């Protein structure tokens, strides 16, 4: 009997999978295919259970069918529940982890305790209906989409899809557009205001005209830096999954960056001290991006360190054999609650100070993406009143036999 039951179940599952694939190919929606798959298996199991009721050997009917259906549902990574007469008769492991193991046998509206789900889960609600958004189910920050369907024998399928990641990405996109628009609008409004003033009465006074033109030039440069950083960030993100292909001596690159900083005659250029360990291995790296990373980190240390205090830059190998760049400043430091957000786009600990020193709010976001592309690690440590240490670790080029490193 059990062998025949298994053969019939296997055939039903094959048919259900075929139907699910067909649904996916027709409308391209994975959720529709999942509901079709679960529904097909549920109907097959229910039909087999009813067909065996009158036989003498009844040890593998309804209860075993539910058990087998539960095992099938456990393969689905997202929470799925089977509901009959408003009662949860089967739930997969993901549903148990989200809602609790006790939900089987409960009213589905009690199992999914959410006001937005109650109307859809009531017995008279039409199905399938539009997906229902459930905010705060599981944890306050989670967002789920509840989709419902119905099997041929009247059972209901409840499928919960976690949309938290999509919502977070969309919120990040909206915030990014809003912040970028604000950052561009502020200097643009200043430039337009000064132009209007110059066109009226201030243009006749040479001293006032020069002062206004200087401010306009500074604001235009600020816009240019922001646009360049936006373009750079977009380019780096587009190349995120493409590994660099060039061998690079990071020591030579750091020396070049230090020379560029000194040649720029920055008021704090003399405070920068660079130490490079000898005989460092090369790295597989993008020269332009790592140059930008060096400039961003050293530039930040110069901006936010106290005038006259040293900016210490060290390049060497750490204990795990990674190439390690460390940049240390003696500034005001950063409070612990801000550190996890420093690499967010446009996040600033002190917005007024950041703008006054020429920051765009994108420098560390760019650094983070460059480090990720090079399969490295970024660490930021800081103590208020003492200063900040930023460490970047990047894998060296692969060694050849004997421990030597191939030189380009």
matplotlib code that plots the C-alpha trace (Angstrom):
import matplotlib.pyplot as plt

x = [0.0, 2.7, 4.7, 1.6, 0.9, 4.5, 4.2, 1.0, 2.5, 5.6, 3.4, 1.3, 4.4, 5.8, 2.5, 2.4, 6.0, 5.1, 2.1, 4.2, 6.9, 4.1, 2.7, 6.1, 6.8, 3.5, 3.4, 7.1, 6.1, 7.8, 5.0, 2.3, 4.4, 5.0, 1.2, 0.5, 3.0, 1.8, -1.8, -1.3, 0.5, -2.2, -5.0, -3.2, -2.6, -6.2, -7.6, -5.4, -6.4, -10.1, -9.5, -8.0, -10.6, -12.7, -9.9, -9.0, -5.5, -5.8, -2.5, -1.2, -4.1, -4.9, -2.3, 0.5, -0.6, -0.3, 3.1, 4.4, 2.9, 4.7, 8.0, 7.4, 6.6, 9.8, 11.8, 10.3, 12.4, 9.6, 6.7, 3.8, 0.6, -2.3, -5.6, -8.9, -12.0, -10.0, -7.7, -4.0, -3.6, 0.0, 2.9, 6.4, 9.5, 9.9, 6.3, 7.0, 10.2, 8.3, 5.0, 5.7, 5.6, 2.2, 0.3, -0.9, -4.4, -5.0, -7.3, -5.2, -6.2, -4.7, -1.6, -0.9, -1.7, -1.8, -4.8, -4.1, -4.3, -7.6, -10.0, -8.2, -8.0, -11.8, -13.7, -15.8, -12.9, -12.5, -9.3, -6.6, -6.9, -4.1, -1.1, -1.5, 1.4, 2.2, 4.4, 6.1, 5.3, 8.2, 10.2, 9.2, 11.5, 10.3, 7.9, 6.1, 3.8, 1.0, -0.3, -3.2, -4.5, -7.0, -6.6, -9.2, -10.7, -11.2, -8.1, -6.4, -2.7, -1.0, 2.4, 4.5, 7.2, 9.9, 10.1, 12.3, 15.4, 13.4, 11.9, 15.3, 16.8, 14.0, 14.2, 18.0, 17.4, 14.7, 17.0, 19.9, 18.0, 16.6, 20.1, 21.8, 19.1, 19.5, 23.3, 23.1, 20.3, 22.0, 25.1, 23.1, 20.7, 23.7, 25.2, 21.9, 21.3, 24.8, 24.3, 21.0, 22.6, 25.5, 23.0, 21.4, 23.5, 26.5, 28.1, 29.3, 31.5, 34.8, 35.5, 32.0, 31.9, 35.2, 33.9, 30.7, 32.6, 34.9, 31.9, 30.3, 33.5, 33.7, 30.1, 30.6, 33.7, 31.6, 29.0, 31.8, 33.2, 29.8, 29.0, 32.5, 31.9, 28.4, 29.9, 32.7, 30.4, 28.1, 31.1, 32.5, 29.2, 28.8, 32.2, 31.6, 31.4, 34.3, 37.6, 40.6, 43.1, 46.3, 49.3, 50.1, 52.8, 50.8, 54.0, 54.8, 51.2, 51.1, 54.4, 52.8, 49.7, 51.8, 53.8, 50.5, 49.2, 52.5, 52.5, 49.0, 50.4, 47.5, 47.9, 48.2, 50.4, 53.4, 51.5, 51.2, 53.8, 54.0, 55.7, 56.0, 57.4, 60.0, 59.6, 55.8, 54.0, 52.0, 48.2, 45.7, 44.2, 42.6, 45.2, 42.8, 40.4, 43.1, 44.6, 41.2, 40.9, 44.3, 43.3, 39.9, 41.3, 44.3, 42.1, 39.6, 42.3, 43.7, 40.2, 39.0, 42.3, 43.3, 45.7, 49.3, 48.7, 50.2, 48.4, 50.1, 49.9, 51.3, 51.4, 52.5, 51.5, 49.2, 49.5, 47.2, 49.4, 47.0, 48.3, 47.2, 46.9, 46.3, 45.5, 45.5, 44.5, 44.3, 41.0, 37.8, 37.0, 33.6, 31.0, 30.4, 26.7, 27.9, 30.6, 28.3, 26.7, 29.8, 29.9, 26.3, 25.9, 25.6, 25.8, 27.5, 28.3, 28.4, 26.8, 27.8, 31.5, 31.6, 30.4, 32.7, 35.7, 34.5, 33.1, 30.5, 29.3, 30.3, 34.0, 33.7, 30.9, 33.3, 36.0, 33.7, 32.8, 36.4, 37.4, 34.5, 35.5, 39.1, 37.7, 39.2, 38.1, 37.4, 37.6, 37.0, 37.9, 37.6, 37.7, 36.1, 38.7, 41.6, 41.1, 40.2, 42.0, 40.9, 42.3, 42.0, 43.2, 43.6, 44.7, 48.1, 48.7, 48.7, 52.2, 53.9, 55.7, 58.3, 56.4, 57.6, 55.2, 55.0, 56.2, 54.5]
y = [0.0, 2.4, 1.7, 2.4, 5.6, 6.8, 6.1, 8.0, 10.9, 11.0, 11.2, 14.0, 15.9, 15.6, 16.9, 19.8, 20.8, 20.8, 23.0, 25.4, 25.6, 26.3, 29.1, 30.6, 30.5, 32.1, 35.0, 35.1, 35.3, 33.0, 33.5, 32.3, 29.3, 28.5, 28.7, 26.5, 23.9, 23.9, 23.8, 21.0, 18.8, 19.6, 18.6, 15.4, 14.5, 15.3, 13.2, 10.2, 10.5, 10.4, 7.5, 5.3, 6.0, 2.9, 0.4, -2.0, -0.8, 2.9, 3.5, 5.9, 8.3, 11.8, 12.2, 10.8, 13.0, 16.1, 15.0, 14.5, 17.8, 19.5, 17.9, 19.2, 22.7, 22.7, 22.9, 26.3, 29.0, 31.4, 30.9, 28.9, 27.8, 25.5, 26.6, 24.6, 26.1, 28.9, 26.5, 26.1, 22.4, 22.6, 25.0, 24.8, 25.3, 28.9, 29.7, 28.0, 30.1, 33.3, 32.7, 30.0, 26.2, 26.2, 27.7, 24.3, 23.8, 27.5, 29.9, 31.5, 35.0, 34.1, 32.5, 35.7, 38.4, 41.4, 43.7, 44.0, 40.2, 39.7, 40.8, 38.7, 35.7, 35.7, 32.9, 35.1, 37.1, 36.5, 34.9, 35.3, 39.1, 41.6, 41.0, 42.5, 44.4, 43.4, 45.9, 44.8, 41.1, 39.2, 42.3, 46.0, 46.6, 43.7, 44.1, 41.1, 40.7, 38.2, 36.4, 34.0, 31.3, 28.5, 24.8, 22.8, 21.3, 24.6, 24.8, 28.1, 28.7, 31.6, 32.6, 35.3, 37.0, 39.0, 42.4, 44.0, 44.1, 45.6, 48.2, 49.1, 49.4, 51.6, 53.8, 54.1, 55.1, 57.7, 59.2, 59.2, 61.2, 63.6, 64.2, 64.6, 67.1, 69.0, 69.1, 70.4, 72.9, 74.6, 75.9, 76.5, 78.8, 80.7, 81.2, 82.4, 84.8, 86.4, 86.7, 88.5, 90.8, 91.6, 92.4, 95.0, 97.3, 95.4, 95.0, 98.6, 98.2, 96.4, 95.1, 93.8, 92.3, 90.4, 89.0, 87.9, 86.3, 84.4, 83.0, 82.0, 80.3, 78.4, 77.2, 76.2, 74.1, 72.5, 71.5, 70.2, 68.0, 66.6, 65.8, 64.2, 62.1, 61.0, 59.9, 58.1, 56.3, 55.3, 53.9, 52.0, 50.5, 49.4, 47.6, 46.1, 42.5, 42.8, 42.0, 44.3, 42.8, 44.8, 44.2, 47.3, 48.3, 50.1, 51.6, 53.4, 54.5, 55.9, 57.8, 59.4, 60.4, 61.9, 63.9, 65.2, 66.3, 68.1, 69.8, 71.1, 73.3, 72.4, 74.2, 70.8, 69.1, 69.3, 67.4, 64.3, 61.6, 58.5, 55.2, 52.3, 48.9, 47.5, 44.6, 44.6, 42.2, 43.6, 43.6, 42.9, 46.4, 49.3, 52.1, 55.0, 53.7, 53.0, 56.4, 57.9, 55.8, 57.1, 60.7, 60.4, 58.9, 61.2, 64.2, 63.4, 63.1, 66.5, 68.1, 66.8, 66.5, 69.5, 71.9, 71.3, 67.7, 64.8, 62.7, 59.3, 57.1, 53.6, 50.8, 47.4, 43.7, 42.6, 39.3, 37.5, 38.6, 41.3, 44.6, 47.1, 50.9, 52.8, 56.5, 58.1, 61.7, 63.6, 65.3, 65.6, 62.0, 60.4, 59.2, 55.4, 55.7, 57.4, 55.0, 52.3, 54.9, 56.7, 54.9, 55.8, 58.3, 61.9, 60.8, 63.5, 63.6, 67.4, 68.6, 72.3, 71.5, 69.0, 71.5, 74.2, 72.1, 71.1, 67.6, 66.1, 63.4, 60.7, 60.1, 57.2, 55.7, 55.7, 54.2, 51.4, 50.4, 50.5, 48.2, 45.8, 45.6, 44.7, 42.0, 43.9, 45.1, 48.6, 49.3, 52.6, 53.2, 56.5, 58.1, 61.4, 64.0, 61.8, 61.1, 58.5, 55.5, 54.1, 50.8, 49.2, 45.6, 44.3, 40.8, 40.7, 39.1, 35.3, 33.9, 31.3, 28.2, 28.9, 31.8, 34.4, 36.9, 37.4, 40.9, 42.7]
z = [0.0, 1.0, -2.2, -4.3, -2.3, -2.9, -6.6, -6.8, -4.8, -7.0, -10.1, -8.5, -7.6, -11.1, -12.6, -10.0, -10.9, -14.6, -13.9, -11.8, -14.5, -17.0, -14.9, -14.5, -18.2, -19.0, -16.5, -15.3, -11.6, -9.1, -6.5, -8.9, -9.7, -6.0, -5.3, -8.3, -7.0, -3.5, -4.6, -7.0, -4.4, -1.8, -4.1, -5.1, -1.4, -0.5, -3.4, -2.5, 1.1, 0.2, -2.3, 0.4, 3.1, 2.3, 2.2, 4.9, 5.2, 6.3, 8.1, 5.4, 4.6, 5.8, 8.6, 6.5, 3.6, 5.8, 7.0, 3.4, 2.4, 5.3, 4.1, 0.6, 1.9, 4.0, 0.8, 0.1, 1.8, 2.4, 4.9, 3.4, 5.2, 4.1, 5.6, 5.6, 7.1, 8.6, 10.5, 9.7, 8.8, 7.6, 7.8, 6.6, 8.7, 7.6, 8.7, 12.1, 12.6, 11.8, 13.5, 16.0, 15.9, 17.6, 14.7, 13.2, 14.4, 15.2, 13.5, 10.7, 11.9, 15.3, 13.7, 11.7, 14.2, 11.9, 11.3, 7.6, 7.2, 9.0, 6.2, 3.6, 5.8, 6.7, 5.2, 2.9, 1.3, -2.4, -3.6, -4.9, -4.5, -4.5, -2.2, 1.3, 2.9, 6.5, 8.3, 11.6, 11.4, 13.1, 14.0, 13.8, 10.8, 8.7, 5.8, 4.4, 1.4, 2.0, -1.2, -1.1, -3.4, -3.4, -4.3, -6.3, -3.1, -1.4, 0.8, 1.0, 0.5, 2.4, 1.0, 2.9, 0.9, 2.8, 1.2, 3.8, 1.6, -1.3, 0.9, 2.4, -1.1, -2.3, 0.8, 0.2, -3.4, -2.4, 0.3, -2.1, -4.8, -2.1, -0.6, -3.9, -5.0, -1.8, -2.0, -5.6, -5.0, -2.1, -3.9, -7.1, -5.1, -3.7, -7.2, -8.6, -5.7, -6.1, -9.9, -9.3, -6.8, -9.2, -12.0, -9.7, -7.6, -6.3, -9.7, -9.6, -6.6, -7.6, -4.1, -3.5, -7.0, -6.4, -3.1, -4.7, -7.6, -5.2, -3.3, -6.6, -7.8, -4.5, -4.7, -8.3, -7.3, -4.5, -7.1, -9.4, -6.6, -5.8, -9.4, -9.8, -6.6, -7.9, -11.2, -9.4, -7.1, -9.9, -11.9, -8.9, -8.1, -11.8, -11.5, -8.1, -9.2, -11.7, -10.1, -10.9, -13.3, -12.9, -10.7, -8.6, -6.2, -3.4, -1.9, -5.1, -5.5, -2.0, -2.6, -5.7, -3.7, -0.9, -3.5, -5.1, -1.7, -0.9, -4.4, -3.8, -1.0, 1.4, 4.8, 6.4, 3.9, 6.2, 8.9, 6.8, 7.6, 5.4, 6.4, 3.9, 5.0, 2.5, 0.2, 0.2, -2.2, -5.1, -5.2, -7.9, -8.0, -9.9, -9.8, -10.3, -7.6, -5.0, -5.7, -5.0, -1.8, -0.6, -1.4, 0.3, 3.5, 3.9, 2.9, 5.5, 8.2, 7.1, 7.2, 10.5, 12.5, 14.6, 12.8, 13.7, 14.8, 12.8, 10.2, 10.3, 7.2, 7.4, 4.7, 5.6, 6.1, 9.0, 10.8, 8.3, 5.4, 4.0, 2.8, 5.4, 5.1, 8.3, 8.5, 11.9, 12.8, 16.1, 15.7, 17.8, 17.2, 16.5, 19.0, 18.8, 17.6, 14.4, 13.3, 11.8, 9.5, 8.3, 5.0, 4.2, 1.3, 2.6, 6.2, 8.3, 11.9, 11.8, 8.6, 9.1, 9.7, 6.8, 4.3, 5.7, 5.0, 1.5, 2.2, -0.2, 2.2, -0.3, 0.4, 2.8, 0.7, -2.3, -0.1, 1.1, -2.5, -3.6, -0.7, -1.5, -5.2, -4.1, -1.7, 1.2, 4.6, 6.0, 9.7, 11.5, 15.1, 17.0, 20.4, 21.2, 21.9, 20.8, 17.1, 14.4, 12.9, 9.5, 8.4, 4.9, 4.4, 0.8, -0.3, -1.9, -5.3, -5.3, -4.4, -6.7, -5.5, -2.9, -1.4, -3.9, -5.3, -9.1, -9.9, -12.8]

ax = plt.figure().add_subplot(projection="3d")
ax.plot(x, y, z, "-o")
ax.set_aspect("equal")
plt.show()
